[in-house]
């Protein structure tokens, strides 16, 4: 999750440079009503799309700060978490379908917290492999777990609308720690839950 020290998104810089891309790069008529406000729209959109660039350690701690005591020994499993990100190589959208699981160690988080942290991590240009690994690393760091696991299925528009133009390709990545690495039956249980739920 390393970003530049000053990670404030500068809308003015984005707007000015996107105007130049449209005008000089693509030779579009900026007096056309369709393009006149496009640079400022893109700047505002980028500020929203890339809000994850400005997140801090405190933001992450705030998401995970509330913990609920529990004696539950089984797996907590969430599936079909849909988030969007950007490919860092072509700056084209990626649609992610995320599934996560963890074994509480005396404490559980609110169900929405996992979704919030996944959304935060997705809102920046990031490799799918890195995105996947960071999810379980943050769960390990900030939650009371005996182990965490994650699987991400990504539809990369950089492969669908350009280059190889494969509209049905899905890229799958996974990461795990704790009991999901040391006890193979726990990892199998996660994948069975994915298939059967």
N, C-alpha and C positions, 0 to 999 in steps of 0.2 A: 504494500500500500504506500510505496514511496512516491511523493509528489514534490514539486518545487516548493521552496520555503514560502514564497508568496503565491498561494494557490487561489487567490481571488480571481474570478472570471471577469475579464475586461470586455464588456459588451461593445464599447466604442471601437476597440481595436478589431474585434470580429466583424462589426458592421462595415468599417472602412475597407478592410481587406476583402470581404466578400463582395462589396460593391466593385472593387477592382477586378475580381475574378469574373463577375458577370459582364462588366464593361469591356475590359481588355483581354481577358482570357477566353471568354465565350462569345465576345462581340455581340452582346444582346443590347437592345434598345432600352435603356433605363427609363425612358419617358413612357414606355408601354405601361399602362395601369397594372398589368400582371406582375411587373418586375420592380415598379417604383418603390414599394415599401419592403421588398424582399430582403435586402441586407439587414434591416432592423428586425424583421421577423426571424431571420436565421439567428441573429445574435441573441434574441430573447429565447428562442428554442434551444440553442446551445447552452444557455445558462441553466435551463431546466433539465435538459438531457444529461448534462455533466455535473450535476450537483454533488455527486460522489467525490469529485476532485477536491472539494472544499471541506470534506469531513475531517474531524479531529479525533484524537483518542477519547476526548470527553464525550463526543457524540456517540461513540460506540459504547462507552461505559454507561451512558444514560439509557441506551436501549436495553442493556442487560442488567440494570441496577436492581430491579425488583425480582426477588427469588421467592418461590413458594415452597415451604417444607412439604416433603412427600416421602412416604415409605414405598412408593411404587418401584418395583424391581425390573419391569419390562422395558420394552423399547417405545419411545415416543417417535412417531413417524408422520411426516408431512409430505404430501405429494402434489404435483401439478401447480407448483408455484411458478407463475409466468412473469418474467421480467425481460426488459429490453436493454441492450448495451450497444456499444460501438466497437467494431473491429479496429484495432490500433494501426493496422497496415493500410487500410483503404478508407477508413472513416465512413463505413457503411454499417447499417443496423445488423444486429444479431438478436434473434429471439431465443431466449433460454427457457427451458422447462426444467425446474429444479426439484429434486426430491432429497429430503434430509432425514436423518434419524439420530437419536442419541439415547443413552442409558443414564437416567438421573442418578446422582450420587447424593441422595438425601434432599435434593432441591430441584425444582423445575421452573422454567420461565413461562411467561404467558405465550400462548400459541402464536400471537401476532408478532412477537419479537423476532422469531426466526425469519419471517417474511420481511420485516423491516431491515434487518441486517443484510439480507440477500439483495434487496432493492438498492440499499446504499452502495454495496460493493459493485453492483451492475452499472451504476450511473457514472461511468467513466470509460475511456477507451482502454480495454484490458483483454489480454489473452484468455481464452476459455480455460486453459490449464491453470493459469494463475488464479482466476476467479474461483474455480473449484477448490483449489488448495486453501485459499484464504478463508473460505467459508468454514471449513473444519478447524482451521487454526484458531479463528476467533471464537468458535464454540468451545474449544479446549481451553483457551485463555480466560474467557469471561464467564463460563458456565460451570456449574458443579456437575461434571459428567464422568462416567467410567469409560466413555468412548463416544466418538461422533463419526458419522459417515455421510457422504454426499454423492449424488450422481447428477450430472448436468447433461442435458441433450440440447445441442445448439443448432439452429438453422441460420447459416451465415449468408447474408445477402451478397457478400463479395464473391461467393461461389455461385449464386443463383442468377444474378443479373449481369455478370461480366465473367471474363476468363473462361472457365470450363462450363459455365451455365448449366449446372446440375441442380434443378429446382427441388429435387426430392432427397438430396443428401442431408443426413443428420450426423453431426459429430458428437460422440459421447465421451465424457471424461468422468473419473471418479476419484475420490480421496477419502481416507479414513485414518483414525487414530484410536488408541486405547484398545478396548476389548474387541473392536471390529478388526484389528490387525492381529491380535494374539489368540483370538478364538474364532476359528473359521466358521463355526456354526452360527455365530452372531452376524457375520457378513452375509451368509446364506439366508438367514432370517430376514434381513433387510431387503434383499433382492426378491425373495418370495413375497414379501409384503407389497412390493412394487407391482409384481405380476398379478396378485390376487385382490388388490383393492381398487 
